[in-house]
Every structure is written in structure tokens, then in C-alpha cells.
Amino acid sequence: SPQGSLLYLDALGAAFPGALTRRGTALLHWSPGCPRAPAAWPLPTLYCTPAAASALPSRAAALRLQLLFALRQRALHVLEAGLAAELRDALLALRTEWPQLAQELALGRLSPQPGLPEGVRAQLQALLTPDAARAAELRAECTRGFEGIVLRLWPQLEVVVVRTAHGAERLYCDSLSQADCRGLPFYCPFYQAAGALLGINLWPVEPAPQFLLCPDWAFYEFLPCLANKEPQTVLLDELWEGREYGLVVTAQPGEYRCRTGEVLKVTGFHKQCPMVEPVRRESQTLSVRGESIPEEQFWRSLCRTLRMWPGACLIDYICVESSLLGDSSGPCAPHYEVFMELQGLRDLSEGQRYKLDQCLQEDFPTYKSFRFKGSIGPLRLHLVRPGSFTQLRAALGSPMPMPRVLRQEQLLQLLQGSVIS
């Protein structure tokens, strides 16, 4: 929607005066076969990163090339990523590959990249010129460590823009805010669902994103989340502040009354239009006996558990229902398996592992009842080696938010092969 793009640019420029500077934005986003920004945002002159880099067949290669071109531009004002996970993976590449990146900056020469078409390589190489001073600055800052590295490398940076900052992406935004991107605000401008742009965040400086649903961008219907009732759809003018609704949209040709699987909470109204906050994805509910533990509530139980593991820092996690394991789950009762990458702890005792199951029982009486009767078995917790979730995101093959409940057997096998404890 041109209207959405203009509203976004107006809100961004008003909140951050340098944000619309020519070549002042670096894009870190993998869009295979389609070299464009995450929401087809306008003004390509904003970007210092070449559009061709985002369309490479390899996610890791695309993010690394975009990072290299971002490093050339010291006077950045905006870092933009399709997903917070993409930004984090690019900054992980910075931690491991900064000597080689510095050498490429100094020489103005691309290193060999597997899968990079020769024509694209020549096009990108023509844009790269030697910059010994910037290479020396990169070496000096990375040698000092990576706490707050983003503002140290780009001291004029004002904001980090990401397409999604809620749900599964919240973990990545929080970890970046506390470490590499310390001191920078995160702005999530758009709400998209079912392949359509549906809402705009007009409040860039607010820490929690809320989106204004624009009436002429789609036809909206809402299913009230009411216990023990068969809900009837309501329209935009029938929403109540503070209540949760399942979203149904008609926006794309051939898609009529499409249930998006998204649950929204109405946070208020702006000029009579509702403002909403995405709460959860219905497809990411854990349920092996009909207990239905929502994504965001499992996350709260997990956060409570982490506070009982002194020194543990969560890098990433994913859940699996035991039915996906098939015969390998053995004769035990249906249960959850959780795969987790931790920093700060090499292993967990059986008592520590049980804390997560205990927190779930305390937070969800239905789960506790099934556990007491033995119809749900104890949760199994696995630790995976560093980098496992970076590989998993690459294997997903789509620039979409990470699922928190894994339902693909081949991806499960990838994680099982990464278990260290």
C-alpha cells in the first residue's frame, strides 16, 4: 500500500531526524529471487546495501554480503532487517569473520562466495572500493569486544527497524537490545498477515509495538476469544478494548474470509480505528492431550525457569510434540521435547531440567492434572551445540519468523543431530 509506505516514512522521519538520509540505511534481509526490502518499502536511494545481495540463493551469503556493504558506510542512521533473527545472524557472522571482513574492506575485494553467480559477483565487486581507514576501525572495535558493537561501529545510528518484533522474534530483539545493539530503540512499523499489509505502527519510540488497523487495506472480521462459547464474527466497529480476537481477513485475490491463525489484543483506539497488539499464533500451541498451552504462555514459563538456572543465558529454543518422533519416542506417554541452546552453562542436572516441567504444572492446571494421572509424560529437555539454530533457520528456507513448535520431521532430525546433552 502506497499509503502505508508514506505513513511509515513520515513516522520514521519525525521520530528520527536523520533516518531518511540518502544511503543512510543498511538492509539485512534475505529475499531469495526477489531483491527488495521486506515490505516493498519505497525510496531505494535510502539504502547503502545493494539490492542484488538480498536475492542470493544462500541466506548466510546474502547476510554476510549485506553486512560487508553496511560496514563500508560509517555514517549509517538506520539498520533495517526483515527479521530480528536476520540481524542477529549477521552480527554473529561479524563476531566470527571480522578479520576477513576487515581485509575485504581494506583491499576492496570480495572473497570467494560459494553459489554466488559470476554476473552478480562482478556487479557487487564494481561497487566495492578499498578503504584502509574503515578496515582499521573495524579491527580496533572488534578487538575491544562486542558489547555495544553496533553503536561503536556506526556512531550516528538512531534506530533498528525490523518487520516483526513480537512472538517468536521477541527473544532476538531482547538479546540484541541487551548486548550488540545496546542503547538503540527497535521500531517495528508494519503488521502483516496472510500475505497482506494490514496495520501501521505510528509510534516509533514506544517500546511495545501496537498497530493501527487501516480500514481500506483489507476487509477484517474478528472471532472473539470467549471460553465455552461458539464465537460469531464481529467487525471493526464492534471491537472492545482489552479483549482478544482471532483475525479473519479478505485481502488477496482468491482468498475469501481467510483465518490467519493470529490472535490480536485491542489496546485502544486512534481516531476511532482500533489499535492492536499481536498476542500469539494459534499454530504454535502445544497440545498432546487437548491441554492447549499457547506460545506466549509457554514462553513465560520458560522465562521463569531460566531465573532458576544461575548463569544461564538463553540463545534459542524450539518445542516438539512427541508424536513427531514416531517410534523413537518409545512406549512412554505423549510428552513435550524441548531443544535449547544456552550460554553460560555447559550442562543441566536432572533437577534443573525438571524445573521447566514443574513451572508448566504450576502455570497450567490442566497440564498438571494430565501429568498427575500419567496421561502426559515428563518433559524432556535437550541442549544443542552453538550455531544449531542458525543452521535451522537456514534450513527453513523462508524468511519467516521461527516456529516455536516444530512440525517438520526432517528439521527435527537436524536438531537431534546437534544434541550435546
C-alpha positions in Angstrom: 0.0 0.0 0.0 1.5 3.4 -1.0 -0.4 4.9 1.9 1.3 2.5 4.3 4.7 3.3 2.9 4.1 7.1 3.2 2.8 6.8 6.8 5.8 4.7 7.7 8.3 7.2 6.2 6.5 10.1 7.9 6.6 8.5 11.3 10.2 7.4 10.9 11.4 10.8 9.8 9.5 12.6 12.5 10.9 10.5 15.3 14.5 10.1 14.0 15.7 13.2 12.0 18.5 11.5 10.1 16.6 8.4 9.2 15.7 9.5 5.6 19.3 10.4 4.8 20.4 9.3 1.3 22.4 6.0 1.6 21.9 6.2 5.4 20.1 2.8 5.8 21.6 -0.7 5.6 19.3 -3.6 4.8 20.0 -7.0 6.3 17.3 -9.2 4.8 17.3 -12.5 2.7 14.7 -12.5 0.0 15.7 -15.3 -2.4 14.9 -14.5 -6.1 13.3 -11.1 -5.1 15.7 -8.3 -4.4 13.6 -5.9 -2.5 13.0 -4.6 1.1 10.8 -6.7 3.4 7.5 -4.8 2.7 8.4 -3.3 -0.7 9.2 -0.1 1.0 9.9 2.9 -1.3 12.9 5.1 -1.9 15.7 2.7 -2.8 18.1 5.7 -2.6 17.9 5.2 1.2 19.9 2.0 1.1 23.7 1.7 1.0 23.4 -2.1 0.6 23.0 -3.3 -3.0 19.6 -4.9 -3.8 21.2 -7.8 -5.6 22.7 -9.1 -2.4 19.3 -10.0 -0.8 18.3 -12.3 -3.7 21.2 -14.7 -3.4 20.3 -18.4 -3.0 22.2 -18.8 0.3 20.8 -17.0 3.4 24.2 -16.8 5.1 25.9 -15.5 2.0 23.3 -12.8 1.5 23.5 -11.5 5.1 27.3 -11.6 5.0 27.5 -9.5 1.8 25.0 -7.0 3.1 27.0 -6.7 6.3 30.2 -6.0 4.3 28.5 -3.2 2.4 26.9 -1.8 5.7 30.4 -1.7 7.2 31.6 0.5 4.4 29.2 3.2 5.4 30.2 4.6 8.8 27.5 7.3 8.7 24.6 4.9 9.0 21.4 6.2 10.6 19.2 3.1 10.3 19.8 -0.6 10.4 16.9 -2.4 8.8 16.2 -6.2 8.9 13.3 -8.3 7.8 13.5 -10.3 11.0 15.4 -9.6 14.2 16.8 -13.1 13.7 18.5 -12.0 10.5 20.1 -9.1 12.2 21.4 -11.4 15.0 22.8 -13.9 12.5 24.6 -11.1 10.6 26.1 -9.9 13.9 27.1 -13.4 14.7 28.9 -13.5 11.4 30.7 -10.3 12.4 31.9 -11.9 15.6 33.5 -14.9 13.8 34.5 -13.3 10.5 35.6 -9.8 11.3 39.3 -10.3 10.3 38.3 -11.5 6.8 35.7 -8.7 6.5 38.3 -6.1 7.5 40.7 -7.5 4.9 38.0 -7.3 2.2 37.3 -3.6 3.2 41.0 -2.8 3.1 41.6 -4.4 -0.3 38.2 -3.5 -1.8 38.0 -7.1 -3.0 35.3 -9.7 -2.4 36.4 -13.1 -1.1 35.1 -16.2 -3.0 31.5 -17.0 -2.1 30.0 -20.4 -2.9 26.9 -20.2 -5.0 27.4 -16.5 -5.9 26.7 -16.1 -9.7 29.6 -14.6 -11.6 27.5 -11.8 -13.0 26.2 -10.8 -9.5 29.8 -11.1 -8.2 31.1 -8.7 -10.9 28.2 -6.3 -10.2 29.0 -6.2 -6.4 32.7 -6.1 -6.9 32.3 -2.9 -9.0 30.7 -1.2 -6.0 33.5 -2.1 -3.6 36.5 0.2 -3.3 39.5 0.0 -0.9 39.0 1.7 2.5 42.0 1.1 4.8 40.9 3.5 7.4 37.5 1.9 7.9 39.1 -1.6 8.0 41.5 -0.4 10.7 38.5 1.0 12.7 36.7 -2.4 12.3 39.7 -4.3 13.6 40.1 -1.9 16.6 36.5 -2.1 17.7 36.1 -5.8 17.3 39.3 -6.4 19.3 37.7 -4.5 22.2 34.8 -6.9 22.3 31.2 -7.0 21.1 29.2 -5.4 23.9 27.5 -2.4 22.2 29.4 -3.1 19.0 26.7 -1.7 16.7 26.8 1.9 18.1 30.6 1.7 18.2 30.8 0.8 14.5 28.1 3.2 13.5 28.1 6.1 16.0 25.4 8.1 14.1 22.9 5.2 14.2 19.4 6.2 15.5 17.1 3.2 15.3 16.9 -0.5 14.3 13.9 -1.3 12.1 12.5 -4.8 12.0 9.5 -6.3 10.3 8.5 -8.4 13.3 9.3 -7.7 16.9 6.7 -9.8 18.7 6.0 -13.5 19.2 9.0 -15.7 18.3 11.1 -12.6 17.4 10.8 -11.1 20.9 13.7 -13.3 22.1 16.1 -12.0 19.5 15.1 -8.3 20.0 15.6 -8.6 23.7 19.0 -10.3 23.4 20.2 -7.7 20.8 19.0 -4.8 23.0 21.0 -6.1 25.9 24.2 -6.8 24.1 25.2 -5.9 20.5 22.5 -3.2 20.0 22.6 -1.8 23.5 21.4 1.8 23.6 19.3 1.6 20.4 15.5 1.6 20.1 13.8 -1.1 17.9 10.9 0.0 15.7 8.5 -2.5 14.1 6.5 -0.4 11.5 4.1 -2.8 9.9 1.7 -5.6 10.8 1.3 -8.2 8.1 -0.7 -11.4 8.0 -2.0 -13.8 5.2 0.4 -12.1 2.8 -1.2 -8.7 3.2 -0.2 -5.4 4.8 -2.9 -4.8 7.5 -1.6 -2.2 10.0 0.9 0.5 10.7 2.8 1.5 13.9 2.7 5.3 14.1 4.5 5.4 17.4 8.2 4.5 16.7 9.6 5.5 20.1 7.1 3.3 22.1 8.9 0.1 23.3 5.9 -2.2 22.8 4.6 -2.1 19.1 0.9 -1.5 18.6 -0.6 -1.3 15.1 -3.4 0.8 13.7 -5.6 -1.3 11.5 -6.4 0.7 8.4 -10.0 0.1 7.2 -9.4 0.3 3.4 -6.4 -2.1 3.3 -8.4 -5.3 3.8 -11.8 -6.5 4.9 -11.5 -7.5 8.5 -13.5 -9.9 10.7 -12.8 -11.0 14.2 -13.6 -14.0 16.3 -13.9 -13.2 20.0 -11.8 -15.5 22.2 -14.6 -16.5 24.5 -14.5 -19.6 26.7 -17.3 -22.1 26.4 -19.0 -20.2 23.6 -19.2 -20.7 19.8 -18.0 -17.2 18.7 -19.7 -15.2 15.9 -17.5 -12.8 13.8 -17.6 -9.1 14.6 -16.4 -6.1 12.5 -14.0 -3.3 13.1 -16.6 -1.0 14.8 -17.7 -3.8 17.2 -14.3 -4.4 19.0 -13.8 -3.8 22.7 -10.6 -2.5 24.2 -8.7 -5.1 26.3 -10.3 -8.1 24.6 -8.6 -10.7 22.3 -9.8 -11.8 18.9 -8.8 -14.2 16.2 -8.2 -12.5 12.9 -10.1 -13.3 9.7 -9.2 -11.3 6.5 -10.2 -10.9 2.9 -7.3 -9.2 1.2 -5.8 -11.2 -1.6 -7.5 -12.3 -4.8 -9.0 -15.7 -4.4 -8.6 -15.7 -0.6 -12.1 -15.1 1.0 -12.5 -15.0 4.8 -9.1 -16.4 5.5 -8.4 -17.4 9.1 -4.9 -16.1 9.6 -4.2 -18.1 12.9 -3.2 -14.8 14.6 -4.7 -13.7 17.9 -4.8 -9.9 18.5 -5.5 -7.9 21.6 -7.2 -4.5 21.2 -5.0 -1.9 23.1 -7.0 1.2 22.3 -8.4 3.4 19.5 -6.9 6.1 17.3 -9.4 8.4 15.6 -12.0 5.6 16.1 -9.8 2.9 14.4 -8.6 0.1 16.6 -5.0 -0.3 17.7 -4.0 -3.9 18.2 -1.1 -6.0 19.6 -0.3 -9.5 18.2 -0.6 -11.9 21.1 0.0 -15.4 19.7 -0.1 -17.7 16.7 -2.7 -20.5 17.1 -0.5 -22.9 15.1 2.2 -22.6 17.8 0.1 -24.1 20.5 1.4 -27.2 22.3 -1.2 -29.9 22.8 -0.7 -33.7 23.1 -3.9 -34.4 25.1 -6.0 -31.3 24.4 -4.3 -29.2 27.1 -3.5 -26.3 24.6 -0.6 -24.3 26.0 -0.3 -21.1 23.9 3.0 -19.9 22.6 3.3 -16.8 24.7 2.4 -18.6 27.9 4.9 -21.3 27.4 7.5 -18.5 26.9 6.5 -17.0 30.3 7.0 -20.4 32.0 10.4 -20.8 30.3 11.5 -17.3 31.4 10.6 -18.2 35.0 12.6 -21.4 34.7 15.6 -19.6 33.4 15.7 -17.4 36.5 16.2 -20.7 38.5 19.4 -21.6 36.4 22.1 -19.2 37.7 24.4 -18.1 34.9 22.2 -19.4 32.1 21.6 -17.2 29.0 19.0 -18.4 26.5 20.2 -18.2 22.9 17.3 -20.0 21.3 14.7 -22.8 21.7 12.1 -24.9 20.0 9.4 -27.4 21.2 8.3 -30.7 19.7 5.3 -32.8 20.4 6.4 -36.5 20.9 4.1 -37.7 18.1 6.6 -36.2 15.6 9.2 -38.6 17.0 7.3 -41.7 15.8 8.7 -45.0 17.1 11.8 -43.2 18.5 9.7 -41.8 21.4 9.4 -45.3 22.8 6.5 -46.7 24.8 6.2 -43.6 27.1 3.2 -41.4 27.4 2.8 -38.4 25.0 5.1 -35.5 26.1 7.0 -32.4 25.0 10.6 -32.4 23.9 12.4 -29.0 24.1 15.6 -28.3 22.3 17.6 -25.3 23.7 20.8 -23.5 23.1 22.3 -22.0 26.3 25.2 -19.8 27.0 26.9 -19.7 30.4 26.1 -23.3 31.4 27.7 -26.4 30.0 25.1 -28.8 31.3 22.0 -29.1 33.4 21.3 -31.5 36.2 18.2 -33.7 36.2 16.8 -31.4 38.9 17.4 -28.3 36.9 15.8 -29.9 33.8 12.7 -30.8 35.8 12.2 -27.1 36.8 10.6 -26.4 33.4 8.1 -29.2 33.7 7.4 -28.0 37.3 6.8 -24.4 36.1 4.4 -25.6 33.4 2.4 -27.6 36.0 2.2 -24.6 38.3 1.1 -22.3 35.4 -1.3 -24.7 33.7 -3.6 -26.7 36.0 -4.9 -28.8 33.0 -1.3 -29.9 32.2 -0.7 -30.6 35.9 -3.8 -32.8 36.0 -2.7 -34.9 33.0 0.8 -35.2 34.5 -0.6 -36.4 37.8 -2.7 -39.1 36.0 0.2 -40.1 33.9 -1.5 -39.5 30.6 1.2 -36.9 29.7 4.8 -37.9 30.4 7.5 -35.7 31.8 9.0 -33.1 29.6 12.4 -33.9 28.1 15.0 -31.1 27.7 17.9 -31.3 25.3 20.9 -28.9 24.9 22.2 -28.4 21.4 25.6 -27.1 20.3 26.2 -23.5 19.4 25.1 -22.5 15.9 22.4 -25.2 15.7 19.5 -22.7 15.4 21.4 -20.6 12.8 21.5 -23.8 10.7 17.9 -24.5 11.5 16.8 -21.0 10.3 18.8 -21.6 7.0 17.1 -25.0 6.6 13.6 -23.5 7.0 14.2 -22.0 3.5 11.9 -19.0 4.0 12.4 -15.5 5.5 9.6 -16.1 8.0 9.6 -16.0 11.8 11.0 -19.0 13.6 8.3 -21.6 14.6 8.3 -22.4 18.3 6.5 -25.7 17.8 8.3 -27.7 15.2 6.1 -29.9 12.9 8.6 -31.0 10.2 10.3 -34.3 10.7 13.4 -33.5 8.6 14.1 -30.4 10.6 13.7 -32.3 13.8 16.4 -34.7 12.6 18.7 -31.7 12.1 18.3 -30.7 15.7 18.6 -34.3 17.0 22.0 -34.5 15.3 23.1 -31.4 17.2 22.2 -32.6 20.8 25.2 -32.4 23.2 23.3 -33.2 26.4 
